[in-house]
């Protein structure tokens, strides 16, 4: 009886007599729930969250996914909920939360069958940090901090390195080209900044980094012309001749770049 009393006090905290406590606890003890029933409950709650996601009710979906993850942690629905919650956080403009969730998932589930999708999501999340109203207006955003672009570029590069044949590879490559061009444009503005102040050596070094680091970017062709001018100002005749050769070799590309 004493053992029963102690258990009842801990479990129920009732103010009835010890014997009544035991009877009360027995009535409140939930019947055994089978694994099949737990799985069914998890399935229902997951479908609720997924429906909210499809309806673009992202904040509601995040909360419902939380319930699946916390209440049914050992079901397959919990793992899938974590993935879809990352997407919901991304779409609800919560990049910090989405990044933290993605990093945690990559650590805890490295063997997830569609892990490439999570790497792809990371790229989308970092790229979204750079999005603004100006993307929809005829205003250049090249002067903005390129850190988000650089991180997104690295995310997509890692995806292609690890999963070159994934279904997300083609889109990742296109995004990398776009990001490469934007980063190169930003660096070209720095070249022009140095040139306006007569810092020809600093401008030349930055122009060289664009040429070697962003082959194929429109800004690279413009950087060649800037590098030639810098070498001329610095009296570097041999280097200037070498740049002339590059300019003549890429004449068509430079002409196309000058029209933009």
N, C-alpha and C positions, 0 to 999 in steps of 0.2 A: 504493500500500500504506500509506504513512504516513497519508493521509487516512482510509483505512479503519480503521487502528489507532486513530486519535484518536476516530473515531465510536464504535468498539466500547468504548473505555475509558469514554467518557461514558455510553453507554447501558447497558452491562452490568456494568462493574466486575469482570469475571472475572479470574482469576489465571493463565489459560492463555496460550499463545504468541499473538502478534498474529494469525497466520493462522487459528489455531483460534478466536480471538475472533470473527473475521468469520463463520466458519462457524456458530459457536454463535448469534450474533446473527441470522443468516439463518433458523435453525431456529425462533427465538423470535418473529420478527416476525409479528404477527397478520395474517391475510388481510384483505383489504379488506372492510369492512362497508358495505353499501349503506344509503341513506336509508330504504328500505322496511324493512330489518331493524331499524334503530334505532327506527323508529316502532313496529314490532311489539313490541320489547323494552319500550319506554316504555308501550305499551298494557297489556302484561301486568302491569308493576309498578304502573301506575295502578289497574287493576282490583283488585289485591291491597289497595291502600290504601283504595279505595272500599268494598270488602267489609268491611274492618275498621271503617270509619266507620259503615256500616249496622248492624253488630253492636255499636255503642257502645264499641268498643275504641279510644277516642280517642287515648290516648298512643301506642299502636302505630301508629295511622293517621298521626299527626304525623310519626313517624320514617320511615315508608314514603313519605309525600309528600315528605319532605326528599330522599330518594334520587331520586325522579322529577325533582324540581326541579334537583338538582345534576348528575345523570348525563345527563339528557336535556333540557337547558335550551332547545333550539330547536324543541321539539315542542309541538303544541297541548296535550298532556297536562300539560306543565309549568305552563302558565297556569291550567288548570282545577285542578290540584293546589294551587296557591297559594290559590285561592278556597276550596276545600274544607278546606284546612289551617286557614284562619282560623276556620271553623266548628268544626273539631275542637278548636282551642285554646280557643275560647269555651265549648264543652261540657265541656272538661276543667278548667274553672275557672282559666284562665290569662289573665285580662283584659288584663294589660300586654302579654304576648306577642301576643295576638290584635289589640289595638289597633295595635301597631307593625306587624304584618303587613298589616293593613287599610290603614293610612296609606301604607305602602310600595307596596302594590298600586295604590292610587288615583293615586299619583304616576307609576308606571311604565306603567300600562295604562288611561289615561283614556278610551280608545275601546273598552274591553271591552264586548261587546254587552249583557251583563246587569250593568252597573256599578251599577245601582240596588240590586241585591241586596247589594253590598258596603257601600253607605251604610246600608242597612237593618240589616246585621250590626253595624255600628258602634253603632247605637242599642241593639241588644240587648246588646252587650258592656258599654256604659256603664250600662245599666239593671241588668245582672247584678251590678255592683259594689255596688249598694244592697240586693241580696237577702240575706236572713238567715233564721235559724230563726224569728224573731219574725213573719215574714210569714205563717206558718202557725198562729200563736197569736193569741188575742183580746187582743193588746197593741198599743197605738198606737206607731208608730215615727216619728211626726211630729217628735219632738225631735231626731232624728239629723241629721247634717250633710247638707244637700240638694245638695251639689255634684254627686254622681253623677246625681241626678235631673235637675238643670239641664243637664248635659252631654248626657244621653240625650234630653231634650226638644229641645235644639238639633240633635242628630243627625237626629231624625225630622222636625223642621221643615225642615232642609236637604234631606232626601229629598223631601218634598212640594213644596218650592219648585222643585227641579230636575226631578223626575219625578212630576208630579201624577197621572198616569194609570197609574202602575205597579201591578202586582198586589199590591204590599206597602203601597199607600197606605191602604187601609181599616184594616188592623191598626195602621199607624203612627199614624193619627188617634186610634184608641181608646187607644193607649198614651200619646199626648200628653195626652189628657183625664185619664187616671189620674195621670200625672206632674204635670200642672198642679194637680190637687186636692191632691196630697201636698205640693207646694212651698208652696201657699197655706196649708195647715194648719200647716206649719212657721213661716211668717211670722206667723200668728195667735198662735202661742205666744209669739213675741217681743213682740207687742203686749201680751199679758197680762202678760208679764214686766215691761215698762215701767210698766204700769198699777198693778201691785202695789207698785211702788216710788215711785209718785206722779210718774213722769216723763211727764206728760200730753202735752207737745208731741211728744216722741219717739214716743210711742204713736200719736198722731194722724197723724203723718207716715207711720208704718209701715202704719197702717190704710188710709190713702189709697192707698198703693202697692199694696196688695192689691186694692182696689176697681178701680183703673185697670189693673192688670197681669194680673189673673186673672178677667175677666168670666165669669160662669157657674159658677164654683167655689162649692161650699157654704160655704166659709170667707168668701167675699165678703159674703154676706148677714150673717154674724155680725160681720164687720168694720164694717159700716154701724152696727150697734148700738153697737159699741165707739167708733166715731168720734163718734157723738152724745154719748156720755158724756164723752169727752175734750174736746169743744168746750164742753160745759157746765162742766166743771171749769176750763177756761181762760177762761171768760166770753165766748166767741165766739158771741153770740146769733144773728147773721145766718147764720153758717155752720151753727149748730145747726138753724135753720129749714130751710135747704137740704137738710140731711141728712134731716130729718123728711119732706120731700117725696119723697126717694128711698126712704125706708123705706115710706111709704104706697104708693108705686108698685110696690114689690117685696114687698108684704105676704105674698103667698102663698109666695114663694120663701123669705122669712125664716122663716115658720112651719114650712116643711118642714125648714129647716136646724136649727131649734131642737130638733126631735124627734130629731136624730142626736147 
